[in-house]
Amino acid sequence: MDIPAMRASFAKAAAHGDDVPLWFYSHLFLTHPETREMFPVSMAHQRDRLFAALGEVVARVDDLDSLVPILQQLGRDHRKFGAVAAHYPAVGASLLATLEHFDDEWDEALAADWTAAYQLIAQVMLEAADEADDQPPWWEAEVVAHERRTIDVAVLTLAPRQRLDYLPGQALSVESDLRPRLWRWYSPANAPRPDGSLELHVKARDGGPLSTALVRLARVGEVVRLGPPVGRLSLDTDSDRDLLLVAGGTGLAPLKAVVDQVARSGPARRVDLFVGARTEEDLYDRADLHRLTQENPWLTVTEAVSHDKTSTVEHGDVADVVLRHGPWTGRDAYVAGNPPMVEDTVTRLHAAGLAMGRIRTEVFAASRQSPTLDGKVTE
């Protein structure tokens, strides 16, 4: 394959912005109308997802060692949409038609390379889906508790009807009849429990139809669907180093799961958890964090606010406060929050001497649409 030519071709299409996914989905639904039922009624939050994922694939197409596990994960996850082998050629045909439409230098050689690349992608995804056939494509779970922690944050306790295995720090996609076929990602805030229940921290957001519905409309007794777990924020069980955990917003959830794992199964270690927010009112989980520190003497929780000078909580961006309490060069670090916060924290921890190989991250972006291809999760 002429990989530079393929990347140049994709860049030409990407330069046309929203016109590209609009053209793709129009082509797909006109040529294969049966695929329309796999997508939400409103495509406003859907159109850019495919091409965002495709861009990541193109960036890694010459690094199969990292790309293949990612495609396998996507193949397993796409079972929840009802994707079957017959859908893959339809998507591939619309993809090639779209790339050709936006490339005035499209030729047979480029078409052959894209065809071969897509066939490889589809093969890997389909084989992974087949291997996961002994697992359900999704798990039904009942809402057994719904607690509003602030005006726009709720903690939902779910009880899956079948056993659902996941690692603390991973994320699960969620779909509800409140917003059918609109899947979004949330991280359980606890390690797996004997009764199988799990907690989700959900923040209502402008332009976030599912999160807003789960916070403001969901009721005890309702049933949601959960997709298979993804992500690599989980605890490094080969290390017994002390931990530095840094959370922004609902990025607290997966880090609480890590704390819960240490409490349940060890090994014994020091854990310092830093929780950042804009104002003191945004620190939504304070009572439960206080409980955790009372029950676990090895845990220290430090709160930080960046835009609330009247607060008695430590002031500054959470990275400022973390470095103020350092050094952390002997720790394993886990960072979860919005992209600027995660990037700033990681950059500054590394500059302060913490090896990049000992820093794991999860990113929560504004739309919380899908896992990125390196195992991070976007909100």
Secondary structure, 3 states (H helix, E strand, C coil): CCHHHHHHHHHHHHCCCCHHHHHHHHHHHHHCHHHHHHCCCCCCCCCCHHHHHHHHHHHHCCCHHHHHHHHHHHHHHHHHHCCCCCHHHHHHHHHHHHHHHCCCCCCHHHHHHHHHHHHHHHHHHHHHHHHCCCCCCCEEEEEEEEEECCCCEEEEEEEECCCCCCCCCCEEEEEECCEEEEEEEECECCCCCCCCCEEEEEECECCEHHHHHHHHCCCCCCEEEECCCECCCCCCCCCCCCEEEEEEHHHHHHHHHHHHHHHHHCCCCCEEEEEEECCHHHCCCHHHHHHHHHHCCCEEEEEEECCCCCCCCEECCHHHHHHHCCCCCCCEEEEEECHHHHHHHHHHHHHCCCCHHHEEEEECCCCCCCECCCCCECC
